[in-house]
Amino acid sequence: MYDYLIVGSGLYGAVFAHEMKKAGRSVLVLEKREHTGGNVYCQEKEGINIHVYGAHIFHTDDREVWEYVQQFAEFNNYVNSPVANYKGELYNLPFNMNTFSKMWGVATPKEAAEKIAEQRKAVSGEPRNLEEQAISLIGTDIYTKLIKGYTEKQWGRSCRELPAFIIKRLPVRYTFDNNYFNDRYQGIPIGGYNKLIAGLLDGIEVRTGVDYNACRQEYAGMARHVVYTGAIDAYFDYQLGQLEYRGLRFETERLEKVNHQGVAVMNYTERQVPYTRVIEHKHFEFGTQPVTYITREYPADWQPGQTAYYPVNNDKNQALYERYARLAAGEKHVIFGGRLAEYKYYDMDDVIRSALNRVREILS
């Protein structure tokens, strides 16, 4: 009998497995897909590591987590500096003095702040929807060109129909700084995220292609404890109803050129372009290969059985999740952890921190 049966080999499951093995516990990992790593999995083609499930840029202010991941893979010094493309006009992200200078021709932070303050007056009172919330934060021009179309594609509905809380704040910098993140540490594993996952799972028994929820009886009694990182509603066979997600569809293409767009991530912010962004993978690792691979990322309505990406955290879904969480609390010897089991969006560093904390809590 194993001490821990871990369902899922993404970051939460892999970190939990590694730490328990290090503590002398016996561990078996089950993975539904034919590969480990969850959504950070990369596929190598012609020396280029393709982020199969969308761009993953590691960033953190947590020094312990930063040092932890570097035990398993060396990280480069990649800095995320995406570009927004609106009808062929290119703008730096996040919103900073480079953006404002291109948008309005302003040269000083004072001019930019005055322009934004003037445009924010288009909304008075408490914002009633996402459109009003965005305008109240950043003004009409940036909302119209850089937020509206992208957001409507991402969520599949008008910004006037989306709740204001989706955009709680928008990063605005009155400096010429294109670094998207404010975190102290940032980078990409050299050789891709597979190296990180392989290091975490080194020496651990892993079975891929196993759908735990479909064959739970086969594994019943095989371990003293189960760590479940899959969808919480699926664990309970959707007995209270299905939680909602937004989906994504990826279209990857090989191009016979050295450099397609000059940046790893380019957002397409006009509504008429069906994809939200184009990823050119080689730039994550400063590649110089004679060819390149790009991926167009399309938002999609999610259907059960498909890969779930973004939880729809409205009041209805949050209430349903809380009911499932109460059921989960009653499951003896089952630990629920990770973005699907907790129905929340996790940055990579946060999910690693969550797994480390849970292991320490158990072992203490």
N, C-alpha and C positions, 0 to 999 in steps of 0.2 A: 504493500500500500504506500502511495506517495503521501507526503505531507501536504503538498499543494498541487491542485490541478488548475492551471491558469488558462482561461479561455480568451485567446487573442494575443497576438505577438507584436502589437504596436508598442509605442513607447511606454505606456503604463504597464502592460503585461511584461515586456522585456525587462524593464527596470525592477519590477517586483520579483521576477524570476531570478535575476542576477543576484539581488540582495539576499534572497532566501537561500539560494545555493551557497553563497559566501558564508552564510550563518550556519551552514551544515544541514539545511533542510533538503529533502528530496522533492524534485519538481518535475512536472510534466506540463508542457505547453501544447495546446491545441489551437490550430489556426484554420479558419474557414477557407481562406484563399490558398492558392498553390505556392505562395511565397510568404516570407515573414516581413515584418516591418510596418504593417498597416498602411496608412496613407503616406508615409515618408519613403516608401519603397522607390528605388530608382532602377532604371533599365539602361545598361551601358550599350551604346551603339557607336562604333568607330571612335572610341575614346571619349565620347560625350555621355555624361550621366543625365538621363532624361528623368525629370520629376514626373512620374507617371500620373499621380493624382493631384497635380497642381504644384505651384511653386511653394517651397518650404525654405524659409530663411530663418536660421536660428539666431535669436537675440534674447538677451536677458540682463537684468541688473543683479541677479543672484550669483554671487561669486562662487559659492559652493557648487551650484549646478553647472556653471561654466567649467570649473575644474573637474567636475565629475565626468562630463561627456568627453573631455579631452583624454581621459584614461583609455578610451576605446578608439578614437580617431583624431587625427590632427586636423584642426580647422584652419581655413585660410582667412584672409582679412576682407572678404567681400562685404561691401556696404550697400544696402538696398536703397537705390535712388531711381524709382520708377518715373516714367514719363507718361503724361496723358496726351492722347491724340484726339482732338476735336476738329473734324472736317479738315484734317491736314495741318491744323495749327498744333504745335507741340508746346506743352507746358510742364514745368518741373513739379514734382510732388515730393513731400507734402506741400501745402500752400505756404510759400515763403517769398522772400523778396524777388527771387528769380521769376516766380509765377506772377507776382503783382506787376513787375516791370514789363513782362511780356503782355499781360492783359491790358494794362492802362498806360504804360509808358512812364510810370512813376519812378523816381530815383532814390527816394528816402523813405524810411519807416514811417515818418510823420505823414507824408503824402498818402501812403498805402492805408494807414489807419483811418485817415479822414475819409478816404474813398469808401472803405468798408462801413464805417459808421453812418455815412450818408445813405448807403444802399440798404442798410439794416432797417431803416425807418419804414420800408415798404410793408413791414409787419408790425402791427400794434397789438398789445395785449398778449395773452397766453397763446403760444402756437397750438393750433388745432390738429396739425398733421405734420408729416415729415417735411413737406415743401416749406411750410411756414417756419418750422424749426430750423431748417438749413439756412433760409434767408435771414432769420433773426441772428444767426451766428456768423455768417460770412458774406451776406449781401446777394444781390440778384445776379450779377454777371458770373461769378464763380459757380453759383448754384446752377444757372442755366447751362453753362458750358461744361462743367467738370463733375457735377453731382447728379443732376436730374436724369439724364439718359442712362448713365451707368447704373444708378440705383434702381430705376424702373426695369431694366433688363435683369438685374440680379434678383429682384423680388417678384417679377412677373405681374406688376400692377402699377398704377399711377402713384406718384409720390403724394398726391392729395388723398389717396386711399390708405396710405401707410401711417401707422401711429408715430407720433413725434419722438417717442422714447428710443426708436431705433438709432437715431443720431443724438447721443447725449452731449457730445462735444465734437468739435472739428479742430484738428491741430493747425494753428496759425503761428507762423514764425516771422518775426520782423528782422530776420537775418538772411544772408545768402547761403543757406544751408540746405542741401538736397538729401541729407540722410533721413530716411523715412522714420527711423526709430530713434528714440531718445536713450535707449539702453546703453550701458557702458560696454557690453560685450556683444559681438556680432560676427557671424561668419557661416561658412558652409563646410561640411566635412570634405576634406580632399579625397576624391575617389567616390563621393556620394554617401548617402545616409545608410546604404547597406553595410558599410564598414562599421558604423556605430551599432547597428542592430546585431551584426555578427559578433561583435565584441561582447555585447551584453548577454547574448545567448550562447556564448562559447561553453561547450561542455554540458549543455542542457538538452535533454531529450525534447524534440519538437516534432509534432505530427501535423503536416499540412493537409489541406483538402478535407478537413473534418468539420462538419457543421454540428456543433455541440447541441444546439437546440433540437436538431432533427434526430439525434441519436443519444439523447441524454441517459436513457436507461442503460445503454452499453457501458457508460462510464460511471454510473451510480455506484458508490461504495469503493471506488478506485483510489480516492484520496480523502484525507481527514478534513481538508478545507478546499473550497472552490473560490477562485478569484475570477469574477466575471466582468469582462470589459466590453461585451456586446451591447446591443440595444436593450434597454431595460424593459420596454413593452414586449419585445420578442421573447424575452426570458419567461414572461408570464402569459405567453401565447395570446397577447393582445386582449386579455379578458376584460379590461376596462376601456378599450378603444385604442386607436393608433395615434402615436405622437407624430407631428408633422415636421418635415425637413424640406430644405431646398436642395435640389440636386445639381450636378454639373455633368457636362459632356465634353470630352476632349478629342481634338482632331490634330494628330501629329503628322508633320510633313518633313521629309528630307529635302534640303535645297542644295544645289550645286553652287554654293558660294561660300566665301569665308565669313561674311558678316552680313546679316540680313537687316537688323534694325539698330544695332549699336548699343543696345541695353538689354538686360535680362528680362525686364517686365515692362510692357507698354500697354496702358489701359486705353480702351476705345470708348469714349464717353458719349458719343452721339447715339441716340435711340435706334437709328436706322441700321447701324452695323450690328449684326446679330450676336457677335461674340463680345465678351467684356474685356478680354485682354489677350495678348499674344506673348508667349514666353519663348525666349531664345536661350536654350539651356546652357550652351557652351559658356556664356558670360558669367554664370555662377562660379565657374572655376577658371576664368580667364583663358579659355581655350583658344588655340591657334590652329585647329584642324582645318583642312582644305574644304570641308563641307560643314553644314550646320543643320540643326534640327529645331523646328519651331512647333509650338503647340498653341492652337486656338482654343480658348476656354469659353464654352457656351453655358449659360444658366439653363436649368431645366426643371420642369415640374417633377417632383420626386414621387416614385411609386414604391410600395413595399417590395422588398427583394432587391432593390437597387442600392448602390452605395449612398449612404446618408452623409451629407456634408455639413450643412448649417441648420441647427435647430431653429424652429420658428417660435421664439420665446415670447409669444403673446400671452395674455391672461388665460385664455382657454387652455393652451398647451402646458403652461406652467402649473395650472391647477391639476391637470391630468397627471403630469409628472409627479407632483407631490403625493398624489394618491398611490402611484406606483412605488414611490420611495417608502411609503408606509408599509406596503407589502414587502418590499425588500428588507426592511428593518426586522421583519418577522422571520426571515429565512435563516435558519441556524447554519452556521459554518459556511456561509456564503458571503464574500466580500464583493461589493459592487464599486468599480472604479473606472475612471477614464471618461472621455467626452460622451460616448454613447450611453454608458451605464448611468451617468449623472446628468444627461441631457443638457449639456452646456458646451459652449465654445471654449476650448483650451488652447492657449499658446503652448508651444512645445516645452518651454522651460517650466511652465506651470504644471503640466501633466507629470513631468519628471519629479518636480518638487512634491506633488501630491502623492506619488507612489513611494518616494523615499520616506515621507512623513508617516504614511500608513504602515510601512514595514517597521519603522522605528517604534511606532506606537505598539505594534504587536509584540515586538521583541523585548520591549522595556519591562 
